[in-house]
Amino acid sequence: MESCAATGHAYLALGTFPVHNPSNGALLAEVPEHSQTDVQSAVEHARRAQPAWAALSFAQRARGLRKLVRVMRDDPRLLDLLTSESGKPRYEAEVFEMLYTLELTRFYTSRAARRALQTQVRGSLLFANKRARVAYRSHGVVAVIGPWNWPLLNNFADAIAPLLAGNSVVLKPSEWTPLTSLRVAALWQQVGLPSDVFQVVTGRADTGVALVAACDMVFFTGSQRAGRQVGKAAGERLIPAVLELGGKSAMIVLRDADLPRAARAAVWSGFAHSGQVCVRTERVFVEDAVADEFIALCEAETKRLRHGAGTDAEVFDVGAMTFPPQMARAQAQIADALAHGARVLCGGQRAERSGNFFQPTLIADATLQMQVMNEETFGPVLPIMRVQNAEQALRLTNQSSLGLSGSVWSRDTARARAIAEQIDAGSVCVNDVLLNYLFVQAPLGGIKASGMGTRHGIESLQRFCRLQSVVEDRPCFGPISALVAKLIGFPYDRRVLQAVRWLMKWMY
């Protein structure tokens, strides 16, 4: 028997799997691989606990979540685990993952969020004697299936909205980075929140398959291949699903852009967390008139980057790659680009040190014949392609089958906004990058093959609820309602039909 610290229940796990530090290969832990029976048991416990959680007021749930994230913020172990299992710099763990989690919780526990889930009363001009009470009801058990690149931001943080909406959550983190989620589950218990309302199950793909088969809604972040399987399984069960499946985000740099600022943003967006960011800049289209200057600025910025490992926020900029297969993918795309005439200005290979380190790689003279301009890299490779004008850049941007994010750079803000609104992507920045992910008040999600549904915003909080409408008489119109009921029911009356015809002409 393996004791699951994430749930407080004892499960007969299939065995264990190792979790290693990608910076040095050190074994961090052996984690239970939960079986289908384990997952079903976790969901059953979550389903039994959910009604009492939903019966609490929004304010009560909000107080519990705010208390938890404060404990997470001050916990001495959580961020150490996060950086150890992901290989990212401590700076990114704190400034992005922890800050994001705190801000998301602040927003979703705000008065605006509470009002968004309150029962609404709606009237009708046609039936002035009636009113509809529209209530937001929780789905039940929400499965959150998280990726390996953001062990906190795209794992527990994705559970905050469904929990505040009154659902219970069973979280399945990636087998590459489960330790952060397990620590959060332990802190959940420590602060006295209902243990079965939030649980973590660990394992590989089969564990996720079992969870999708048992839950009432799915929130999945990951690859297109896995996301399509999750979407298909959810569709067969007729349960709602939110899917974020990656992107090929383009940066469009116009000739009147602030080039030093754009270059710094391109390098940061391209190489943050070793390029393992879904909304990162995956390709750059720059107008030919300023391409040489922009490329030179990007090269200088890239050469300043510091590779390293550890937990000191001041020591390095680019850490290890969490998922080793991405290094082979990056290497293959670089080789293909070179074969098609590209120039590698910086990097181009694994770093000369132990661990999963890959050099930040800047590619010039990119063309659409290269894999790196068409296929998601999800690694520290940034290709730059020259274009004649903004119209060509926009056309090439929209040729992609992916549509998650993007950015437009120009000192003419009105023109940049007009171009941004024509980009086929769920979220676009003007003269900035990545920060759209931290702007949690606005919805963010993909279109086309980048997924469906959104996170963030009031819209996402409401998405984790089902709507229920109850139509009833207005008390002061009781006699009129009784009369209307007699007039419009069986047996049908020609005089009523004539009256309805007159009403339709008058009203419409």
HUZI-V905932 format. One record per residue. RES is the residue in one small letter. D_CENTER is the distance of its C-alpha to the mean C-alpha in Angstrom with 2 decimals. Layout:
res={RES RES}
d_center={D_CENTER D_CENTER}
//
This chain:
res={m e s c a a t g h a y l a l g t f p v h n p s n g a l l a e v p e h s q t d v q s a v e h a r r a q p a w a a l s f a q r a r g l r k l v r v m r d d p r l l d l l t s e s g k p r y e a e v f e m l y t l e l t r f y t s r a a r r a l q t q v r g s l l f a n k r a r v a y r s h g v v a v i g p w n w p l l n n f a d a i a p l l a g n s v v l k p s e w t p l t s l r v a a l w q q v g l p s d v f q v v t g r a d t g v a l v a a c d m v f f t g s q r a g r q v g k a a g e r l i p a v l e l g g k s a m i v l r d a d l p r a a r a a v w s g f a h s g q v c v r t e r v f v e d a v a d e f i a l c e a e t k r l r h g a g t d a e v f d v g a m t f p p q m a r a q a q i a d a l a h g a r v l c g g q r a e r s g n f f q p t l i a d a t l q m q v m n e e t f g p v l p i m r v q n a e q a l r l t n q s s l g l s g s v w s r d t a r a r a i a e q i d a g s v c v n d v l l n y l f v q a p l g g i k a s g m g t r h g i e s l q r f c r l q s v v e d r p c f g p i s a l v a k l i g f p y d r r v l q a v r w l m k w m y}
d_center={34.29 31.14 30.21 26.51 25.89 22.49 24.17 27.76 28.97 30.91 29.79 31.62 29.05 29.65 30.00 27.94 25.98 26.00 23.37 24.53 24.03 23.11 25.16 28.39 28.02 29.10 28.49 26.39 26.60 27.32 24.81 25.73 24.69 24.51 26.22 25.73 28.22 26.34 23.12 25.22 26.93 23.78 22.60 26.16 26.24 22.97 24.47 27.69 26.14 23.82 26.62 27.91 24.51 24.05 27.65 26.96 26.63 23.38 25.06 25.79 22.27 21.13 23.90 22.89 19.26 20.61 23.21 20.86 18.65 21.96 23.23 20.17 20.75 24.39 24.21 26.04 24.48 20.72 20.01 22.78 21.19 17.81 19.65 22.05 19.78 17.35 20.11 18.39 20.53 20.93 20.29 16.64 16.30 17.85 17.06 13.33 12.21 14.97 15.38 11.78 12.22 15.59 14.75 12.05 14.78 17.42 15.96 15.26 18.73 20.45 23.21 21.27 18.74 21.77 23.54 20.75 21.32 25.09 27.40 28.48 31.96 32.44 35.79 37.36 40.08 41.44 41.66 42.39 43.66 40.28 36.96 33.60 31.64 27.93 26.12 22.52 22.74 20.24 19.50 20.66 18.78 15.02 13.88 10.63 10.59 8.86 9.47 12.26 11.22 9.69 11.84 11.24 8.15 5.84 8.94 11.19 9.25 7.18 10.86 12.17 11.88 13.36 15.92 17.04 17.43 19.91 18.33 18.79 16.01 16.60 14.08 14.59 13.44 14.31 18.07 17.86 16.35 17.18 19.34 17.00 15.86 19.55 20.60 18.40 19.94 23.31 22.80 21.82 25.22 26.91 26.26 27.60 24.74 25.41 24.73 23.97 21.41 18.86 19.48 18.23 19.54 19.72 20.70 20.07 19.17 21.87 20.42 17.17 19.47 21.53 18.74 17.63 21.37 21.91 19.16 19.04 15.41 12.51 8.76 8.10 6.02 8.97 11.98 13.52 16.45 14.94 12.61 15.84 17.62 15.25 15.48 19.21 19.74 18.01 20.09 23.21 22.76 21.88 18.97 15.88 12.65 9.13 8.17 5.90 8.83 9.30 11.68 15.10 14.78 18.28 20.05 23.18 25.90 28.90 32.38 32.43 29.28 29.57 29.62 29.54 26.47 24.75 25.78 24.45 21.05 21.12 22.04 19.54 16.60 18.07 18.88 16.60 15.86 18.19 16.06 13.35 10.49 8.44 9.52 12.87 16.13 17.23 20.49 22.76 25.30 28.03 31.19 34.17 36.20 34.09 32.58 35.04 34.47 30.68 30.73 33.21 31.10 28.04 30.40 31.76 28.38 27.28 30.59 30.09 27.03 27.82 26.75 26.98 26.04 26.41 25.15 27.01 24.82 27.71 28.53 26.14 23.33 22.03 21.71 21.79 19.58 17.92 18.29 21.89 21.71 19.71 22.91 24.98 22.69 22.97 26.71 27.22 25.62 27.74 30.83 30.24 29.87 33.09 34.86 34.11 35.49 32.69 33.48 31.58 32.15 30.44 29.39 29.24 29.42 28.61 29.66 33.03 32.07 31.16 27.59 24.70 25.16 24.98 26.47 24.45 25.83 26.70 28.05 30.39 32.03 29.09 29.70 28.04 30.09 27.97 25.12 23.28 23.11 21.91 19.91 16.64 17.93 15.11 17.95 20.18 21.89 22.17 24.46 26.28 28.09 30.82 31.04 33.94 32.25 29.18 29.83 29.71 26.49 24.84 26.35 25.21 21.63 21.48 23.14 20.01 18.64 15.07 13.66 10.31 11.80 15.26 17.95 21.63 24.26 27.56 29.89 30.42 27.47 28.52 28.70 25.36 23.76 25.66 24.40 20.76 21.17 22.45 19.58 17.85 14.24 11.77 11.90 14.91 16.57 20.34 21.91 18.86 15.82 12.53 13.41 11.63 8.44 10.92 12.42 10.82 13.68 12.58 10.16 7.61 7.16 9.31 12.94 15.52 14.54 10.96 10.21 10.82 9.80 7.59 5.83 8.36 12.02 14.76 13.82 10.79 13.22 15.81 13.82 14.21 17.90 20.56 23.11 26.75 29.56 33.04 35.80 38.93 42.14 42.47 45.17 47.43 47.45 48.56 51.85 50.25 47.60 50.44 52.28 49.30 48.71 52.34 52.20 49.14 49.56 52.18 54.79 53.62 55.94 56.87 57.27 53.66 52.58 54.64 53.08 49.54 50.54 51.87 48.72 46.48 48.66 48.67 44.95 43.48}
//
